[in-house]
Amino acid sequence: QVQLVESGGGLVQAGGSLRLSCAASRINFSIRATGWYRQAPGMQRELVASITSGGSTNYADSVKGRFTASRDNGKNTVYLQMNSLKRGDRSLYYCKVAPCWGQGTQVTVSS
């Protein structure tokens, strides 16, 4: 059974940084599209960043220039580096290794 294990969430002050990781197992990771999504309470899940198997990235306008998605196929892991965090970034962040979802990791940004 495919397993995605997320880590790196937590509490950070506005302007700070966090790095999320998502380690995949029992899946042919290198050929899978990957992405990071987030869902705030009462809101729909939204795409934050996507990264194809070839490494091409796409970002939501709200995070462009602040967040960077990357992947290490040798480690079956996808990352999301989040800099200059804002209170509006507070959310539950999910990784996706198509078509599977991680369990989510909470990011909280304090003022």
MODELLER restraints for C-alpha pairs under 7 A, 6 or more apart:
rsr = mdl.restraints
at = mdl.atoms
rsr.add(forms.Gaussian(group=physical.xy_distance, feature=features.Distance(at['CA:1:A'], at['CA:26:A']), mean=6.30, stdev=0.5))
rsr.add(forms.Gaussian(group=physical.xy_distance, feature=features.Distance(at['CA:2:A'], at['CA:25:A']), mean=5.89, stdev=0.5))
rsr.add(forms.Gaussian(group=physical.xy_distance, feature=features.Distance(at['CA:2:A'], at['CA:26:A']), mean=4.88, stdev=0.5))
rsr.add(forms.Gaussian(group=physical.xy_distance, feature=features.Distance(at['CA:2:A'], at['CA:27:A']), mean=5.90, stdev=0.5))
rsr.add(forms.Gaussian(group=physical.xy_distance, feature=features.Distance(at['CA:3:A'], at['CA:24:A']), mean=5.69, stdev=0.5))
rsr.add(forms.Gaussian(group=physical.xy_distance, feature=features.Distance(at['CA:3:A'], at['CA:25:A']), mean=5.24, stdev=0.5))
rsr.add(forms.Gaussian(group=physical.xy_distance, feature=features.Distance(at['CA:3:A'], at['CA:26:A']), mean=6.60, stdev=0.5))
rsr.add(forms.Gaussian(group=physical.xy_distance, feature=features.Distance(at['CA:4:A'], at['CA:22:A']), mean=6.24, stdev=0.5))
rsr.add(forms.Gaussian(group=physical.xy_distance, feature=features.Distance(at['CA:4:A'], at['CA:23:A']), mean=5.56, stdev=0.5))
rsr.add(forms.Gaussian(group=physical.xy_distance, feature=features.Distance(at['CA:4:A'], at['CA:24:A']), mean=4.53, stdev=0.5))
rsr.add(forms.Gaussian(group=physical.xy_distance, feature=features.Distance(at['CA:4:A'], at['CA:25:A']), mean=6.59, stdev=0.5))
rsr.add(forms.Gaussian(group=physical.xy_distance, feature=features.Distance(at['CA:4:A'], at['CA:101:A']), mean=6.93, stdev=0.5))
rsr.add(forms.Gaussian(group=physical.xy_distance, feature=features.Distance(at['CA:4:A'], at['CA:102:A']), mean=4.97, stdev=0.5))
rsr.add(forms.Gaussian(group=physical.xy_distance, feature=features.Distance(at['CA:5:A'], at['CA:22:A']), mean=5.36, stdev=0.5))
rsr.add(forms.Gaussian(group=physical.xy_distance, feature=features.Distance(at['CA:5:A'], at['CA:23:A']), mean=5.18, stdev=0.5))
rsr.add(forms.Gaussian(group=physical.xy_distance, feature=features.Distance(at['CA:5:A'], at['CA:24:A']), mean=6.53, stdev=0.5))
rsr.add(forms.Gaussian(group=physical.xy_distance, feature=features.Distance(at['CA:5:A'], at['CA:102:A']), mean=6.19, stdev=0.5))
rsr.add(forms.Gaussian(group=physical.xy_distance, feature=features.Distance(at['CA:6:A'], at['CA:21:A']), mean=5.52, stdev=0.5))
rsr.add(forms.Gaussian(group=physical.xy_distance, feature=features.Distance(at['CA:6:A'], at['CA:22:A']), mean=4.29, stdev=0.5))
rsr.add(forms.Gaussian(group=physical.xy_distance, feature=features.Distance(at['CA:6:A'], at['CA:23:A']), mean=6.49, stdev=0.5))
rsr.add(forms.Gaussian(group=physical.xy_distance, feature=features.Distance(at['CA:6:A'], at['CA:102:A']), mean=6.39, stdev=0.5))
rsr.add(forms.Gaussian(group=physical.xy_distance, feature=features.Distance(at['CA:6:A'], at['CA:103:A']), mean=6.99, stdev=0.5))
rsr.add(forms.Gaussian(group=physical.xy_distance, feature=features.Distance(at['CA:6:A'], at['CA:104:A']), mean=6.64, stdev=0.5))
rsr.add(forms.Gaussian(group=physical.xy_distance, feature=features.Distance(at['CA:6:A'], at['CA:105:A']), mean=6.41, stdev=0.5))
rsr.add(forms.Gaussian(group=physical.xy_distance, feature=features.Distance(at['CA:7:A'], at['CA:20:A']), mean=5.74, stdev=0.5))
rsr.add(forms.Gaussian(group=physical.xy_distance, feature=features.Distance(at['CA:7:A'], at['CA:21:A']), mean=5.26, stdev=0.5))
rsr.add(forms.Gaussian(group=physical.xy_distance, feature=features.Distance(at['CA:7:A'], at['CA:22:A']), mean=6.50, stdev=0.5))
rsr.add(forms.Gaussian(group=physical.xy_distance, feature=features.Distance(at['CA:7:A'], at['CA:105:A']), mean=6.54, stdev=0.5))
rsr.add(forms.Gaussian(group=physical.xy_distance, feature=features.Distance(at['CA:8:A'], at['CA:18:A']), mean=6.78, stdev=0.5))
rsr.add(forms.Gaussian(group=physical.xy_distance, feature=features.Distance(at['CA:8:A'], at['CA:19:A']), mean=5.64, stdev=0.5))
rsr.add(forms.Gaussian(group=physical.xy_distance, feature=features.Distance(at['CA:8:A'], at['CA:20:A']), mean=4.43, stdev=0.5))
rsr.add(forms.Gaussian(group=physical.xy_distance, feature=features.Distance(at['CA:8:A'], at['CA:21:A']), mean=6.13, stdev=0.5))
rsr.add(forms.Gaussian(group=physical.xy_distance, feature=features.Distance(at['CA:9:A'], at['CA:18:A']), mean=6.94, stdev=0.5))
rsr.add(forms.Gaussian(group=physical.xy_distance, feature=features.Distance(at['CA:9:A'], at['CA:20:A']), mean=6.17, stdev=0.5))
rsr.add(forms.Gaussian(group=physical.xy_distance, feature=features.Distance(at['CA:9:A'], at['CA:105:A']), mean=5.37, stdev=0.5))
rsr.add(forms.Gaussian(group=physical.xy_distance, feature=features.Distance(at['CA:9:A'], at['CA:106:A']), mean=5.31, stdev=0.5))
rsr.add(forms.Gaussian(group=physical.xy_distance, feature=features.Distance(at['CA:9:A'], at['CA:107:A']), mean=5.03, stdev=0.5))
rsr.add(forms.Gaussian(group=physical.xy_distance, feature=features.Distance(at['CA:10:A'], at['CA:106:A']), mean=6.11, stdev=0.5))
rsr.add(forms.Gaussian(group=physical.xy_distance, feature=features.Distance(at['CA:10:A'], at['CA:107:A']), mean=5.07, stdev=0.5))
rsr.add(forms.Gaussian(group=physical.xy_distance, feature=features.Distance(at['CA:10:A'], at['CA:108:A']), mean=6.10, stdev=0.5))
rsr.add(forms.Gaussian(group=physical.xy_distance, feature=features.Distance(at['CA:11:A'], at['CA:107:A']), mean=6.16, stdev=0.5))
rsr.add(forms.Gaussian(group=physical.xy_distance, feature=features.Distance(at['CA:11:A'], at['CA:108:A']), mean=4.72, stdev=0.5))
rsr.add(forms.Gaussian(group=physical.xy_distance, feature=features.Distance(at['CA:11:A'], at['CA:109:A']), mean=5.84, stdev=0.5))
rsr.add(forms.Gaussian(group=physical.xy_distance, feature=features.Distance(at['CA:12:A'], at['CA:108:A']), mean=6.35, stdev=0.5))
rsr.add(forms.Gaussian(group=physical.xy_distance, feature=features.Distance(at['CA:12:A'], at['CA:109:A']), mean=5.05, stdev=0.5))
rsr.add(forms.Gaussian(group=physical.xy_distance, feature=features.Distance(at['CA:12:A'], at['CA:110:A']), mean=6.22, stdev=0.5))
rsr.add(forms.Gaussian(group=physical.xy_distance, feature=features.Distance(at['CA:13:A'], at['CA:109:A']), mean=5.37, stdev=0.5))
rsr.add(forms.Gaussian(group=physical.xy_distance, feature=features.Distance(at['CA:13:A'], at['CA:110:A']), mean=4.72, stdev=0.5))
rsr.add(forms.Gaussian(group=physical.xy_distance, feature=features.Distance(at['CA:13:A'], at['CA:111:A']), mean=5.88, stdev=0.5))
rsr.add(forms.Gaussian(group=physical.xy_distance, feature=features.Distance(at['CA:14:A'], at['CA:84:A']), mean=6.92, stdev=0.5))
rsr.add(forms.Gaussian(group=physical.xy_distance, feature=features.Distance(at['CA:14:A'], at['CA:85:A']), mean=5.31, stdev=0.5))
rsr.add(forms.Gaussian(group=physical.xy_distance, feature=features.Distance(at['CA:14:A'], at['CA:86:A']), mean=5.09, stdev=0.5))
rsr.add(forms.Gaussian(group=physical.xy_distance, feature=features.Distance(at['CA:14:A'], at['CA:87:A']), mean=6.34, stdev=0.5))
rsr.add(forms.Gaussian(group=physical.xy_distance, feature=features.Distance(at['CA:14:A'], at['CA:109:A']), mean=5.66, stdev=0.5))
rsr.add(forms.Gaussian(group=physical.xy_distance, feature=features.Distance(at['CA:14:A'], at['CA:110:A']), mean=5.68, stdev=0.5))
rsr.add(forms.Gaussian(group=physical.xy_distance, feature=features.Distance(at['CA:14:A'], at['CA:111:A']), mean=5.32, stdev=0.5))
rsr.add(forms.Gaussian(group=physical.xy_distance, feature=features.Distance(at['CA:15:A'], at['CA:84:A']), mean=4.13, stdev=0.5))
rsr.add(forms.Gaussian(group=physical.xy_distance, feature=features.Distance(at['CA:15:A'], at['CA:85:A']), mean=4.87, stdev=0.5))
rsr.add(forms.Gaussian(group=physical.xy_distance, feature=features.Distance(at['CA:15:A'], at['CA:86:A']), mean=6.38, stdev=0.5))
rsr.add(forms.Gaussian(group=physical.xy_distance, feature=features.Distance(at['CA:16:A'], at['CA:83:A']), mean=6.11, stdev=0.5))
rsr.add(forms.Gaussian(group=physical.xy_distance, feature=features.Distance(at['CA:16:A'], at['CA:84:A']), mean=5.41, stdev=0.5))
rsr.add(forms.Gaussian(group=physical.xy_distance, feature=features.Distance(at['CA:16:A'], at['CA:85:A']), mean=5.51, stdev=0.5))
rsr.add(forms.Gaussian(group=physical.xy_distance, feature=features.Distance(at['CA:17:A'], at['CA:82:A']), mean=5.38, stdev=0.5))
rsr.add(forms.Gaussian(group=physical.xy_distance, feature=features.Distance(at['CA:17:A'], at['CA:83:A']), mean=4.38, stdev=0.5))
rsr.add(forms.Gaussian(group=physical.xy_distance, feature=features.Distance(at['CA:17:A'], at['CA:84:A']), mean=6.19, stdev=0.5))
rsr.add(forms.Gaussian(group=physical.xy_distance, feature=features.Distance(at['CA:17:A'], at['CA:85:A']), mean=6.17, stdev=0.5))
rsr.add(forms.Gaussian(group=physical.xy_distance, feature=features.Distance(at['CA:18:A'], at['CA:81:A']), mean=6.19, stdev=0.5))
rsr.add(forms.Gaussian(group=physical.xy_distance, feature=features.Distance(at['CA:18:A'], at['CA:82:A']), mean=5.23, stdev=0.5))
rsr.add(forms.Gaussian(group=physical.xy_distance, feature=features.Distance(at['CA:18:A'], at['CA:83:A']), mean=6.72, stdev=0.5))
rsr.add(forms.Gaussian(group=physical.xy_distance, feature=features.Distance(at['CA:19:A'], at['CA:79:A']), mean=6.90, stdev=0.5))
rsr.add(forms.Gaussian(group=physical.xy_distance, feature=features.Distance(at['CA:19:A'], at['CA:80:A']), mean=5.60, stdev=0.5))
rsr.add(forms.Gaussian(group=physical.xy_distance, feature=features.Distance(at['CA:19:A'], at['CA:81:A']), mean=4.44, stdev=0.5))
rsr.add(forms.Gaussian(group=physical.xy_distance, feature=features.Distance(at['CA:19:A'], at['CA:82:A']), mean=5.93, stdev=0.5))
rsr.add(forms.Gaussian(group=physical.xy_distance, feature=features.Distance(at['CA:20:A'], at['CA:79:A']), mean=5.51, stdev=0.5))
rsr.add(forms.Gaussian(group=physical.xy_distance, feature=features.Distance(at['CA:20:A'], at['CA:80:A']), mean=4.98, stdev=0.5))
rsr.add(forms.Gaussian(group=physical.xy_distance, feature=features.Distance(at['CA:20:A'], at['CA:81:A']), mean=6.41, stdev=0.5))
rsr.add(forms.Gaussian(group=physical.xy_distance, feature=features.Distance(at['CA:21:A'], at['CA:77:A']), mean=6.72, stdev=0.5))
rsr.add(forms.Gaussian(group=physical.xy_distance, feature=features.Distance(at['CA:21:A'], at['CA:78:A']), mean=5.87, stdev=0.5))
rsr.add(forms.Gaussian(group=physical.xy_distance, feature=features.Distance(at['CA:21:A'], at['CA:79:A']), mean=4.56, stdev=0.5))
rsr.add(forms.Gaussian(group=physical.xy_distance, feature=features.Distance(at['CA:21:A'], at['CA:80:A']), mean=6.56, stdev=0.5))
rsr.add(forms.Gaussian(group=physical.xy_distance, feature=features.Distance(at['CA:22:A'], at['CA:77:A']), mean=5.38, stdev=0.5))
rsr.add(forms.Gaussian(group=physical.xy_distance, feature=features.Distance(at['CA:22:A'], at['CA:78:A']), mean=5.25, stdev=0.5))
rsr.add(forms.Gaussian(group=physical.xy_distance, feature=features.Distance(at['CA:22:A'], at['CA:79:A']), mean=6.35, stdev=0.5))
rsr.add(forms.Gaussian(group=physical.xy_distance, feature=features.Distance(at['CA:22:A'], at['CA:95:A']), mean=6.39, stdev=0.5))
rsr.add(forms.Gaussian(group=physical.xy_distance, feature=features.Distance(at['CA:23:A'], at['CA:76:A']), mean=5.84, stdev=0.5))
rsr.add(forms.Gaussian(group=physical.xy_distance, feature=features.Distance(at['CA:23:A'], at['CA:77:A']), mean=4.36, stdev=0.5))
rsr.add(forms.Gaussian(group=physical.xy_distance, feature=features.Distance(at['CA:23:A'], at['CA:78:A']), mean=6.69, stdev=0.5))
rsr.add(forms.Gaussian(group=physical.xy_distance, feature=features.Distance(at['CA:24:A'], at['CA:76:A']), mean=5.42, stdev=0.5))
rsr.add(forms.Gaussian(group=physical.xy_distance, feature=features.Distance(at['CA:24:A'], at['CA:77:A']), mean=6.07, stdev=0.5))
rsr.add(forms.Gaussian(group=physical.xy_distance, feature=features.Distance(at['CA:29:A'], at['CA:73:A']), mean=6.72, stdev=0.5))
rsr.add(forms.Gaussian(group=physical.xy_distance, feature=features.Distance(at['CA:29:A'], at['CA:76:A']), mean=5.70, stdev=0.5))
rsr.add(forms.Gaussian(group=physical.xy_distance, feature=features.Distance(at['CA:30:A'], at['CA:53:A']), mean=6.01, stdev=0.5))
rsr.add(forms.Gaussian(group=physical.xy_distance, feature=features.Distance(at['CA:30:A'], at['CA:73:A']), mean=5.29, stdev=0.5))
rsr.add(forms.Gaussian(group=physical.xy_distance, feature=features.Distance(at['CA:31:A'], at['CA:53:A']), mean=5.19, stdev=0.5))
rsr.add(forms.Gaussian(group=physical.xy_distance, feature=features.Distance(at['CA:32:A'], at['CA:53:A']), mean=5.47, stdev=0.5))
rsr.add(forms.Gaussian(group=physical.xy_distance, feature=features.Distance(at['CA:32:A'], at['CA:97:A']), mean=6.19, stdev=0.5))
rsr.add(forms.Gaussian(group=physical.xy_distance, feature=features.Distance(at['CA:32:A'], at['CA:98:A']), mean=5.86, stdev=0.5))
rsr.add(forms.Gaussian(group=physical.xy_distance, feature=features.Distance(at['CA:33:A'], at['CA:51:A']), mean=6.24, stdev=0.5))
rsr.add(forms.Gaussian(group=physical.xy_distance, feature=features.Distance(at['CA:33:A'], at['CA:52:A']), mean=4.47, stdev=0.5))
rsr.add(forms.Gaussian(group=physical.xy_distance, feature=features.Distance(at['CA:33:A'], at['CA:53:A']), mean=5.18, stdev=0.5))
rsr.add(forms.Gaussian(group=physical.xy_distance, feature=features.Distance(at['CA:33:A'], at['CA:97:A']), mean=6.08, stdev=0.5))
rsr.add(forms.Gaussian(group=physical.xy_distance, feature=features.Distance(at['CA:33:A'], at['CA:98:A']), mean=5.66, stdev=0.5))
rsr.add(forms.Gaussian(group=physical.xy_distance, feature=features.Distance(at['CA:34:A'], at['CA:50:A']), mean=5.85, stdev=0.5))
rsr.add(forms.Gaussian(group=physical.xy_distance, feature=features.Distance(at['CA:34:A'], at['CA:51:A']), mean=5.33, stdev=0.5))
rsr.add(forms.Gaussian(group=physical.xy_distance, feature=features.Distance(at['CA:34:A'], at['CA:52:A']), mean=6.06, stdev=0.5))
rsr.add(forms.Gaussian(group=physical.xy_distance, feature=features.Distance(at['CA:34:A'], at['CA:96:A']), mean=5.35, stdev=0.5))
rsr.add(forms.Gaussian(group=physical.xy_distance, feature=features.Distance(at['CA:34:A'], at['CA:97:A']), mean=4.52, stdev=0.5))
rsr.add(forms.Gaussian(group=physical.xy_distance, feature=features.Distance(at['CA:34:A'], at['CA:98:A']), mean=6.09, stdev=0.5))
rsr.add(forms.Gaussian(group=physical.xy_distance, feature=features.Distance(at['CA:35:A'], at['CA:49:A']), mean=5.55, stdev=0.5))
rsr.add(forms.Gaussian(group=physical.xy_distance, feature=features.Distance(at['CA:35:A'], at['CA:50:A']), mean=4.00, stdev=0.5))
rsr.add(forms.Gaussian(group=physical.xy_distance, feature=features.Distance(at['CA:35:A'], at['CA:51:A']), mean=5.80, stdev=0.5))
rsr.add(forms.Gaussian(group=physical.xy_distance, feature=features.Distance(at['CA:35:A'], at['CA:95:A']), mean=5.72, stdev=0.5))
rsr.add(forms.Gaussian(group=physical.xy_distance, feature=features.Distance(at['CA:35:A'], at['CA:96:A']), mean=5.08, stdev=0.5))
rsr.add(forms.Gaussian(group=physical.xy_distance, feature=features.Distance(at['CA:35:A'], at['CA:97:A']), mean=6.73, stdev=0.5))
rsr.add(forms.Gaussian(group=physical.xy_distance, feature=features.Distance(at['CA:36:A'], at['CA:47:A']), mean=6.31, stdev=0.5))
rsr.add(forms.Gaussian(group=physical.xy_distance, feature=features.Distance(at['CA:36:A'], at['CA:48:A']), mean=5.45, stdev=0.5))
rsr.add(forms.Gaussian(group=physical.xy_distance, feature=features.Distance(at['CA:36:A'], at['CA:49:A']), mean=5.24, stdev=0.5))
rsr.add(forms.Gaussian(group=physical.xy_distance, feature=features.Distance(at['CA:36:A'], at['CA:50:A']), mean=6.26, stdev=0.5))
rsr.add(forms.Gaussian(group=physical.xy_distance, feature=features.Distance(at['CA:36:A'], at['CA:93:A']), mean=6.84, stdev=0.5))
rsr.add(forms.Gaussian(group=physical.xy_distance, feature=features.Distance(at['CA:36:A'], at['CA:94:A']), mean=5.66, stdev=0.5))
rsr.add(forms.Gaussian(group=physical.xy_distance, feature=features.Distance(at['CA:36:A'], at['CA:95:A']), mean=4.51, stdev=0.5))
rsr.add(forms.Gaussian(group=physical.xy_distance, feature=features.Distance(at['CA:36:A'], at['CA:96:A']), mean=6.14, stdev=0.5))
rsr.add(forms.Gaussian(group=physical.xy_distance, feature=features.Distance(at['CA:37:A'], at['CA:45:A']), mean=6.48, stdev=0.5))
rsr.add(forms.Gaussian(group=physical.xy_distance, feature=features.Distance(at['CA:37:A'], at['CA:46:A']), mean=5.39, stdev=0.5))
rsr.add(forms.Gaussian(group=physical.xy_distance, feature=features.Distance(at['CA:37:A'], at['CA:47:A']), mean=4.41, stdev=0.5))
rsr.add(forms.Gaussian(group=physical.xy_distance, feature=features.Distance(at['CA:37:A'], at['CA:48:A']), mean=4.98, stdev=0.5))
rsr.add(forms.Gaussian(group=physical.xy_distance, feature=features.Distance(at['CA:37:A'], at['CA:49:A']), mean=6.97, stdev=0.5))
rsr.add(forms.Gaussian(group=physical.xy_distance, feature=features.Distance(at['CA:37:A'], at['CA:93:A']), mean=5.66, stdev=0.5))
rsr.add(forms.Gaussian(group=physical.xy_distance, feature=features.Distance(at['CA:37:A'], at['CA:94:A']), mean=5.08, stdev=0.5))
rsr.add(forms.Gaussian(group=physical.xy_distance, feature=features.Distance(at['CA:37:A'], at['CA:95:A']), mean=6.25, stdev=0.5))
rsr.add(forms.Gaussian(group=physical.xy_distance, feature=features.Distance(at['CA:38:A'], at['CA:45:A']), mean=5.48, stdev=0.5))
rsr.add(forms.Gaussian(group=physical.xy_distance, feature=features.Distance(at['CA:38:A'], at['CA:46:A']), mean=5.49, stdev=0.5))
rsr.add(forms.Gaussian(group=physical.xy_distance, feature=features.Distance(at['CA:38:A'], at['CA:47:A']), mean=6.61, stdev=0.5))
rsr.add(forms.Gaussian(group=physical.xy_distance, feature=features.Distance(at['CA:38:A'], at['CA:48:A']), mean=6.61, stdev=0.5))
rsr.add(forms.Gaussian(group=physical.xy_distance, feature=features.Distance(at['CA:38:A'], at['CA:91:A']), mean=5.92, stdev=0.5))
rsr.add(forms.Gaussian(group=physical.xy_distance, feature=features.Distance(at['CA:38:A'], at['CA:92:A']), mean=5.40, stdev=0.5))
rsr.add(forms.Gaussian(group=physical.xy_distance, feature=features.Distance(at['CA:38:A'], at['CA:93:A']), mean=4.26, stdev=0.5))
rsr.add(forms.Gaussian(group=physical.xy_distance, feature=features.Distance(at['CA:38:A'], at['CA:94:A']), mean=5.85, stdev=0.5))
rsr.add(forms.Gaussian(group=physical.xy_distance, feature=features.Distance(at['CA:39:A'], at['CA:45:A']), mean=4.34, stdev=0.5))
rsr.add(forms.Gaussian(group=physical.xy_distance, feature=features.Distance(at['CA:39:A'], at['CA:46:A']), mean=6.34, stdev=0.5))
rsr.add(forms.Gaussian(group=physical.xy_distance, feature=features.Distance(at['CA:39:A'], at['CA:91:A']), mean=5.55, stdev=0.5))
rsr.add(forms.Gaussian(group=physical.xy_distance, feature=features.Distance(at['CA:39:A'], at['CA:92:A']), mean=5.30, stdev=0.5))
rsr.add(forms.Gaussian(group=physical.xy_distance, feature=features.Distance(at['CA:39:A'], at['CA:93:A']), mean=6.57, stdev=0.5))
rsr.add(forms.Gaussian(group=physical.xy_distance, feature=features.Distance(at['CA:40:A'], at['CA:91:A']), mean=4.56, stdev=0.5))
rsr.add(forms.Gaussian(group=physical.xy_distance, feature=features.Distance(at['CA:40:A'], at['CA:92:A']), mean=6.17, stdev=0.5))
rsr.add(forms.Gaussian(group=physical.xy_distance, feature=features.Distance(at['CA:47:A'], at['CA:60:A']), mean=6.59, stdev=0.5))
rsr.add(forms.Gaussian(group=physical.xy_distance, feature=features.Distance(at['CA:48:A'], at['CA:59:A']), mean=5.81, stdev=0.5))
rsr.add(forms.Gaussian(group=physical.xy_distance, feature=features.Distance(at['CA:48:A'], at['CA:60:A']), mean=5.17, stdev=0.5))
rsr.add(forms.Gaussian(group=physical.xy_distance, feature=features.Distance(at['CA:49:A'], at['CA:57:A']), mean=6.94, stdev=0.5))
rsr.add(forms.Gaussian(group=physical.xy_distance, feature=features.Distance(at['CA:49:A'], at['CA:58:A']), mean=5.49, stdev=0.5))
rsr.add(forms.Gaussian(group=physical.xy_distance, feature=features.Distance(at['CA:49:A'], at['CA:59:A']), mean=4.37, stdev=0.5))
rsr.add(forms.Gaussian(group=physical.xy_distance, feature=features.Distance(at['CA:49:A'], at['CA:60:A']), mean=6.26, stdev=0.5))
rsr.add(forms.Gaussian(group=physical.xy_distance, feature=features.Distance(at['CA:49:A'], at['CA:69:A']), mean=6.46, stdev=0.5))
rsr.add(forms.Gaussian(group=physical.xy_distance, feature=features.Distance(at['CA:50:A'], at['CA:57:A']), mean=5.45, stdev=0.5))
rsr.add(forms.Gaussian(group=physical.xy_distance, feature=features.Distance(at['CA:50:A'], at['CA:58:A']), mean=5.19, stdev=0.5))
rsr.add(forms.Gaussian(group=physical.xy_distance, feature=features.Distance(at['CA:50:A'], at['CA:59:A']), mean=6.58, stdev=0.5))
rsr.add(forms.Gaussian(group=physical.xy_distance, feature=features.Distance(at['CA:51:A'], at['CA:57:A']), mean=4.39, stdev=0.5))
rsr.add(forms.Gaussian(group=physical.xy_distance, feature=features.Distance(at['CA:51:A'], at['CA:58:A']), mean=6.60, stdev=0.5))
rsr.add(forms.Gaussian(group=physical.xy_distance, feature=features.Distance(at['CA:51:A'], at['CA:69:A']), mean=6.76, stdev=0.5))
rsr.add(forms.Gaussian(group=physical.xy_distance, feature=features.Distance(at['CA:66:A'], at['CA:82:A']), mean=6.14, stdev=0.5))
rsr.add(forms.Gaussian(group=physical.xy_distance, feature=features.Distance(at['CA:66:A'], at['CA:83:A']), mean=5.12, stdev=0.5))
rsr.add(forms.Gaussian(group=physical.xy_distance, feature=features.Distance(at['CA:66:A'], at['CA:84:A']), mean=6.08, stdev=0.5))
rsr.add(forms.Gaussian(group=physical.xy_distance, feature=features.Distance(at['CA:67:A'], at['CA:80:A']), mean=6.74, stdev=0.5))
rsr.add(forms.Gaussian(group=physical.xy_distance, feature=features.Distance(at['CA:67:A'], at['CA:81:A']), mean=5.48, stdev=0.5))
rsr.add(forms.Gaussian(group=physical.xy_distance, feature=features.Distance(at['CA:67:A'], at['CA:82:A']), mean=4.48, stdev=0.5))
rsr.add(forms.Gaussian(group=physical.xy_distance, feature=features.Distance(at['CA:67:A'], at['CA:83:A']), mean=5.98, stdev=0.5))
rsr.add(forms.Gaussian(group=physical.xy_distance, feature=features.Distance(at['CA:68:A'], at['CA:80:A']), mean=5.67, stdev=0.5))
rsr.add(forms.Gaussian(group=physical.xy_distance, feature=features.Distance(at['CA:68:A'], at['CA:81:A']), mean=5.05, stdev=0.5))
rsr.add(forms.Gaussian(group=physical.xy_distance, feature=features.Distance(at['CA:68:A'], at['CA:82:A']), mean=6.61, stdev=0.5))
rsr.add(forms.Gaussian(group=physical.xy_distance, feature=features.Distance(at['CA:69:A'], at['CA:79:A']), mean=5.60, stdev=0.5))
rsr.add(forms.Gaussian(group=physical.xy_distance, feature=features.Distance(at['CA:69:A'], at['CA:80:A']), mean=4.53, stdev=0.5))
rsr.add(forms.Gaussian(group=physical.xy_distance, feature=features.Distance(at['CA:69:A'], at['CA:81:A']), mean=6.33, stdev=0.5))
rsr.add(forms.Gaussian(group=physical.xy_distance, feature=features.Distance(at['CA:70:A'], at['CA:78:A']), mean=5.83, stdev=0.5))
rsr.add(forms.Gaussian(group=physical.xy_distance, feature=features.Distance(at['CA:70:A'], at['CA:79:A']), mean=5.17, stdev=0.5))
rsr.add(forms.Gaussian(group=physical.xy_distance, feature=features.Distance(at['CA:70:A'], at['CA:80:A']), mean=6.53, stdev=0.5))
rsr.add(forms.Gaussian(group=physical.xy_distance, feature=features.Distance(at['CA:71:A'], at['CA:77:A']), mean=5.75, stdev=0.5))
rsr.add(forms.Gaussian(group=physical.xy_distance, feature=features.Distance(at['CA:71:A'], at['CA:78:A']), mean=4.16, stdev=0.5))
rsr.add(forms.Gaussian(group=physical.xy_distance, feature=features.Distance(at['CA:71:A'], at['CA:79:A']), mean=5.86, stdev=0.5))
rsr.add(forms.Gaussian(group=physical.xy_distance, feature=features.Distance(at['CA:72:A'], at['CA:78:A']), mean=6.30, stdev=0.5))
rsr.add(forms.Gaussian(group=physical.xy_distance, feature=features.Distance(at['CA:85:A'], at['CA:109:A']), mean=6.91, stdev=0.5))
rsr.add(forms.Gaussian(group=physical.xy_distance, feature=features.Distance(at['CA:86:A'], at['CA:109:A']), mean=6.35, stdev=0.5))
rsr.add(forms.Gaussian(group=physical.xy_distance, feature=features.Distance(at['CA:87:A'], at['CA:109:A']), mean=4.96, stdev=0.5))
rsr.add(forms.Gaussian(group=physical.xy_distance, feature=features.Distance(at['CA:87:A'], at['CA:110:A']), mean=6.26, stdev=0.5))
rsr.add(forms.Gaussian(group=physical.xy_distance, feature=features.Distance(at['CA:87:A'], at['CA:111:A']), mean=6.83, stdev=0.5))
rsr.add(forms.Gaussian(group=physical.xy_distance, feature=features.Distance(at['CA:89:A'], at['CA:109:A']), mean=6.97, stdev=0.5))
rsr.add(forms.Gaussian(group=physical.xy_distance, feature=features.Distance(at['CA:90:A'], at['CA:107:A']), mean=5.36, stdev=0.5))
rsr.add(forms.Gaussian(group=physical.xy_distance, feature=features.Distance(at['CA:90:A'], at['CA:108:A']), mean=4.68, stdev=0.5))
rsr.add(forms.Gaussian(group=physical.xy_distance, feature=features.Distance(at['CA:90:A'], at['CA:109:A']), mean=5.57, stdev=0.5))
rsr.add(forms.Gaussian(group=physical.xy_distance, feature=features.Distance(at['CA:91:A'], at['CA:106:A']), mean=6.07, stdev=0.5))
rsr.add(forms.Gaussian(group=physical.xy_distance, feature=features.Distance(at['CA:91:A'], at['CA:107:A']), mean=5.49, stdev=0.5))
rsr.add(forms.Gaussian(group=physical.xy_distance, feature=features.Distance(at['CA:91:A'], at['CA:108:A']), mean=6.67, stdev=0.5))
rsr.add(forms.Gaussian(group=physical.xy_distance, feature=features.Distance(at['CA:92:A'], at['CA:104:A']), mean=5.90, stdev=0.5))
rsr.add(forms.Gaussian(group=physical.xy_distance, feature=features.Distance(at['CA:92:A'], at['CA:105:A']), mean=5.54, stdev=0.5))
rsr.add(forms.Gaussian(group=physical.xy_distance, feature=features.Distance(at['CA:92:A'], at['CA:106:A']), mean=4.43, stdev=0.5))
rsr.add(forms.Gaussian(group=physical.xy_distance, feature=features.Distance(at['CA:92:A'], at['CA:107:A']), mean=6.10, stdev=0.5))
rsr.add(forms.Gaussian(group=physical.xy_distance, feature=features.Distance(at['CA:93:A'], at['CA:104:A']), mean=5.20, stdev=0.5))
rsr.add(forms.Gaussian(group=physical.xy_distance, feature=features.Distance(at['CA:93:A'], at['CA:105:A']), mean=5.22, stdev=0.5))
rsr.add(forms.Gaussian(group=physical.xy_distance, feature=features.Distance(at['CA:93:A'], at['CA:106:A']), mean=6.10, stdev=0.5))
rsr.add(forms.Gaussian(group=physical.xy_distance, feature=features.Distance(at['CA:93:A'], at['CA:107:A']), mean=7.00, stdev=0.5))
rsr.add(forms.Gaussian(group=physical.xy_distance, feature=features.Distance(at['CA:94:A'], at['CA:101:A']), mean=6.79, stdev=0.5))
rsr.add(forms.Gaussian(group=physical.xy_distance, feature=features.Distance(at['CA:94:A'], at['CA:102:A']), mean=5.62, stdev=0.5))
rsr.add(forms.Gaussian(group=physical.xy_distance, feature=features.Distance(at['CA:94:A'], at['CA:103:A']), mean=6.56, stdev=0.5))
rsr.add(forms.Gaussian(group=physical.xy_distance, feature=features.Distance(at['CA:94:A'], at['CA:104:A']), mean=4.38, stdev=0.5))
rsr.add(forms.Gaussian(group=physical.xy_distance, feature=features.Distance(at['CA:94:A'], at['CA:105:A']), mean=6.56, stdev=0.5))
rsr.add(forms.Gaussian(group=physical.xy_distance, feature=features.Distance(at['CA:95:A'], at['CA:101:A']), mean=5.91, stdev=0.5))
rsr.add(forms.Gaussian(group=physical.xy_distance, feature=features.Distance(at['CA:95:A'], at['CA:102:A']), mean=5.21, stdev=0.5))
rsr.add(forms.Gaussian(group=physical.xy_distance, feature=features.Distance(at['CA:96:A'], at['CA:102:A']), mean=6.20, stdev=0.5))
